[in-house]
Amino acid sequence: MTRALVFVGAFNPPTAAHISLAECALRETGREKVVFVPSQSRYIEQDQGKDFAFTEEERLSMLRKVAGARPWMSVCDWELRQSRQPRTYETLCHLREEGVRGALLVGSDKLKEMGEGWLHVPEIAREFGIVALARGRDVCEQMIREDALLSQLAEHIHVVQTPEDWKNISSTGIRQRLKEMRTLLGETREMLPAELDPREWL
């Protein structure tokens, strides 16, 4: 049985922070690898209400490209192949059946959500364990103490202190910058003769 951290999420797109923080958590917990599990695009757009989602193929390709140079990182497309978006507990159970004993790796933003409406949180914590990464100015220990559900599961939650440099990098910020870049590129192309493409100058 491989001892791993299971990192579920949109990865829309994956950021340098996702990768560095996952590696930081891996070192601190002594696990063998981190399994990245991207969510279905329709779940990201419809349920999470994101304004834009890269396609499943694009996000999967991005993650696999990053994992190619990192032996400690693997990518699982099981959620993408299901008829509906699986619950996280289902994903952890599936990976266990495949020989991966995985603790759930979450950012502090998701840790907040777990206390507010996730399903199967006690089962996730007690059967697999939760590893929490602080984001922004969040203090995970305080969140756990002040939440009725999480405080009961505190012994199953491992908090990893993260480097300050990575706390405020987000996929949302990257998508906003990409949108701005595309707008500027489109405006620039309109100023040029059709034969000239400003992308060749970048």
Sequence and secondary structure as in RCSB ss.txt:
>XXXX:A:sequence
MTRALVFVGAFNPPTAAHISLAECALRETGREKVVFVPSQSRYIEQDQGKDFAFTEEERLSMLRKVAGARPWMSV
CDWELRQSRQPRTYETLCHLREEGVRGALLVGSDKLKEMGEGWLHVPEIAREFGIVALARGRDVCEQMIREDALL
SQLAEHIHVVQTPEDWKNISSTGIRQRLKEMRTLLGETREMLPAELDPREWL
>XXXX:A:secstr
 EEEEEEEE  SS  HHHHHHHHHHHHHHT SEEEEEE  HHIIIIIS  S    HHHHHHHHHHHHTT TTEEE
  TGGGSSS   HHHHHHHHHHTTEEEEEEEEHHHHHHHTTT SSHHHHHHHT EEEE  TT  HHHHHHH HHH
HHTGGGEEEE   GGGTT  HHHHHHHHHHHHHHHHHHHHTS TT  GGGG 
